[in-house]
Amino acid sequence: MILDLHNHSIKSDDGRAKVENYCQWIRSKNLPLDGIVLTEHRQFDPTDYSPLTKKYGILILEGSEVETEYGHVLVYGITPQLKKAFDFSRIDLPLAIVLEACEKHGAVAAPAHPGRPKVGMFAHTEELGIPDGIKIVEIYNGGSRDSEDQIAIDNAKKLGYLGIAGSDAHIVSHIGRCGTEFNADIKNMDELVEALRAGEFKAINFKEKEAA
């Protein structure tokens, strides 16, 4: 099962895609995606997308992308308790607090596009050190340069991190540039979190196919 784990809709301040348009694009282009995760910037305000899932046969889940001193971090498995643990709207969240809260409340946190300047984790590790508690990072990002992905890949290998992938789509035509393949049949966010915690997945880069 392949899920695109990092995307934005018009609910994000820089998103220009409606969720149904993502679904239409996936189907019209026969993209090999079974589902997508919406990770809106600095918020978690879930919407019932089950009618779209039923209409298009595409699983639609919701996480968030928060901002820390180490850059942007994807969060999966947000509960009401986790939402109270820190202010998702802040642009200066301490990464340690995000990681501790996610661990406490059964969520998964994974630094997004960590090889990217300014907003990626590895742009800050020389100054701030390697943070404790990271287990997964995004090694393929649909909006990153190949060199930025390579920084993520190399550092993940060196530090023993697992790698996920997401398109980081903000417009319709960017969906499906990257994906994460799971051994499990995932039907909801709880099962996604369980699969991420189990480490039974691999990151896939479709950007090379797109460029060909």
C-alpha positions as CSV (number, residue, x, y, z in Angstrom):
1,M,0.0,0.0,0.0
2,I,1.5,3.4,-1.0
3,L,0.6,6.5,0.8
4,D,1.8,10.1,0.0
5,L,2.6,11.3,3.6
6,H,3.1,15.0,3.1
7,N,0.7,17.4,1.3
8,H,-1.2,20.6,1.7
9,S,-4.6,21.8,0.6
10,I,-6.2,25.3,0.5
11,K,-6.4,25.0,4.3
12,S,-2.7,25.8,4.4
13,D,-1.8,29.5,3.9
14,D,0.4,28.6,0.9
15,G,-1.8,25.7,-0.5
16,R,-3.6,26.1,-3.8
17,A,-5.2,22.7,-4.2
18,K,-8.6,21.4,-3.1
19,V,-8.6,17.9,-1.8
20,E,-11.1,16.6,-4.4
21,N,-8.9,18.0,-7.1
22,Y,-6.0,15.9,-5.7
23,C,-8.3,12.8,-5.9
24,Q,-9.3,13.6,-9.5
25,W,-5.7,14.1,-10.5
26,I,-4.6,10.8,-8.9
27,R,-7.3,8.9,-10.8
28,S,-7.0,10.7,-14.1
29,K,-3.2,10.1,-14.2
30,N,-3.4,6.6,-12.8
31,L,-0.9,7.4,-10.1
32,P,0.1,4.5,-7.9
33,L,-1.3,6.0,-4.7
34,D,-3.7,4.3,-2.4
35,G,-4.0,7.3,-0.1
36,I,-2.7,10.7,0.9
37,V,-2.0,12.5,4.2
38,L,-2.8,16.1,4.5
39,T,-0.3,17.9,6.8
40,E,-1.5,21.5,6.9
41,H,0.9,24.1,8.2
42,R,0.8,25.0,11.9
43,Q,-2.7,23.6,12.5
44,F,-4.8,20.5,13.1
45,D,-8.5,21.1,12.3
46,P,-9.7,17.9,10.9
47,T,-12.3,17.6,8.1
48,D,-14.5,14.6,7.3
49,Y,-13.1,13.5,3.9
50,S,-14.9,10.1,4.0
51,P,-17.3,11.1,1.1
52,L,-14.2,11.7,-1.1
53,T,-12.7,8.4,0.0
54,K,-15.8,6.6,-0.9
55,K,-16.2,8.4,-4.2
56,Y,-12.6,8.0,-5.4
57,G,-11.4,5.0,-3.5
58,I,-8.5,7.0,-2.0
59,L,-7.7,7.0,1.7
60,I,-7.4,10.5,3.0
61,L,-5.8,11.1,6.4
62,E,-4.8,14.2,8.3
63,G,-1.7,15.1,10.3
64,S,0.1,18.4,10.7
65,E,3.4,20.2,9.8
66,V,4.7,22.2,12.8
67,E,7.7,24.5,13.0
68,T,10.6,24.2,15.5
69,E,14.0,25.6,16.0
70,Y,15.3,22.6,14.0
71,G,12.9,23.3,11.1
72,H,9.6,21.7,10.0
73,V,8.3,18.5,11.5
74,L,5.5,16.2,10.3
75,V,3.2,14.9,13.0
76,Y,0.9,11.8,12.7
77,G,-1.6,10.5,15.1
78,I,-2.8,13.8,16.7
79,T,-5.2,13.3,19.6
80,P,-7.1,16.0,21.6
81,Q,-4.5,15.5,24.4
82,L,-1.6,16.1,22.0
83,K,-3.3,19.2,20.6
84,K,-3.3,20.6,24.1
85,A,0.3,19.7,24.7
86,F,1.8,22.5,22.6
87,D,0.6,25.4,20.4
88,F,0.5,24.1,16.8
89,S,0.4,27.6,15.5
90,R,3.8,28.7,16.8
91,I,6.7,29.1,14.5
92,D,9.3,28.6,17.3
93,L,8.3,25.3,19.0
94,P,11.1,23.6,20.9
95,L,11.7,20.3,19.1
96,A,12.2,18.5,22.4
97,I,8.7,19.4,23.5
98,V,7.2,18.2,20.3
99,L,9.0,14.9,20.4
100,E,8.2,14.4,24.1
101,A,4.6,15.2,23.6
102,C,4.3,12.9,20.6
103,E,5.9,10.0,22.5
104,K,3.7,10.5,25.5
105,H,0.5,10.7,23.5
106,G,1.2,7.9,21.0
107,A,1.9,10.1,17.9
108,V,4.8,10.0,15.5
109,A,7.0,13.0,14.6
110,A,9.3,13.1,11.6
111,P,11.3,16.1,10.4
112,A,10.2,17.2,7.0
113,H,12.7,17.9,4.1
114,P,15.6,17.7,6.6
115,G,18.2,18.4,3.9
116,R,16.7,21.7,2.9
117,P,18.3,25.0,4.0
118,K,16.7,27.0,6.8
119,V,13.6,24.8,7.3
120,G,15.3,21.4,7.3
121,M,16.7,19.7,10.5
122,F,20.2,19.1,9.1
123,A,20.7,22.8,8.4
124,H,20.7,23.3,12.2
125,T,22.5,20.3,13.6
126,E,26.0,21.8,13.3
127,E,24.9,24.7,15.5
128,L,22.3,23.0,17.8
129,G,23.6,19.4,17.8
130,I,21.9,16.2,16.9
131,P,18.5,16.1,18.7
132,D,17.5,13.2,20.9
133,G,14.4,11.1,20.1
134,I,14.4,11.3,16.2
135,K,13.6,7.9,14.7
136,I,12.1,8.8,11.3
137,V,12.9,11.6,8.8
138,E,11.6,12.4,5.4
139,I,14.3,11.3,2.9
140,Y,12.4,12.1,-0.3
141,N,10.4,15.3,-0.7
142,G,8.6,16.3,-3.9
143,G,9.6,19.9,-3.5
144,S,13.2,19.4,-2.6
145,R,16.2,19.4,-5.0
146,D,18.0,16.1,-5.5
147,S,20.9,17.4,-3.5
148,E,18.7,18.2,-0.6
149,D,17.2,14.7,-0.7
150,Q,20.7,13.3,-0.8
151,I,21.7,15.2,2.4
152,A,18.6,13.7,4.1
153,I,19.5,10.2,2.8
154,D,23.1,10.4,3.8
155,N,22.4,11.7,7.3
156,A,19.6,9.3,7.9
157,K,21.9,6.4,7.1
158,K,24.7,7.8,9.3
159,L,22.4,8.3,12.2
160,G,20.3,5.2,11.8
161,Y,17.0,6.9,11.0
162,L,14.2,5.3,9.0
163,G,13.1,7.2,5.9
164,I,9.6,8.2,4.7
165,A,8.6,10.2,1.6
166,G,6.0,12.7,0.7
167,S,5.2,15.0,-2.2
168,D,4.9,18.2,-0.2
169,A,2.3,19.1,-2.8
170,H,0.8,22.6,-2.7
171,I,-0.7,22.5,-6.2
172,V,-2.6,19.6,-7.8
173,S,0.0,18.5,-10.3
174,H,2.6,17.9,-7.6
175,I,0.7,15.1,-5.9
176,G,2.3,11.7,-6.2
177,R,5.9,12.8,-6.7
178,C,6.9,10.7,-3.7
179,G,5.3,8.0,-1.6
180,T,5.8,5.6,1.2
181,E,5.1,1.9,0.7
182,F,3.7,-0.1,3.7
183,N,3.5,-3.8,4.2
184,A,0.3,-3.3,6.2
185,D,-3.2,-2.6,4.8
186,I,-3.8,0.8,6.4
187,K,-7.4,2.0,6.8
188,N,-7.0,4.9,9.4
189,M,-4.5,7.0,11.2
190,D,-4.1,4.6,14.1
191,E,-3.0,1.9,11.7
192,L,-0.6,4.4,10.0
193,V,1.0,5.3,13.3
194,E,1.3,1.6,14.2
195,A,3.0,0.9,10.8
196,L,5.4,3.8,11.3
197,R,6.3,2.7,14.8
198,A,6.9,-0.8,13.5
199,G,9.2,0.5,10.8
200,E,7.6,-1.6,8.1
201,F,7.8,0.8,5.2
202,K,10.1,2.1,2.5
203,A,10.3,5.5,0.8
204,I,9.7,5.8,-2.9
205,N,10.8,8.6,-5.2
206,F,8.6,9.0,-8.3
207,K,10.3,12.3,-9.4
208,E,12.8,10.5,-11.6
209,K,9.9,8.8,-13.5
210,E,8.1,12.2,-13.8
211,A,11.3,13.8,-15.3
212,A,11.8,11.0,-17.8
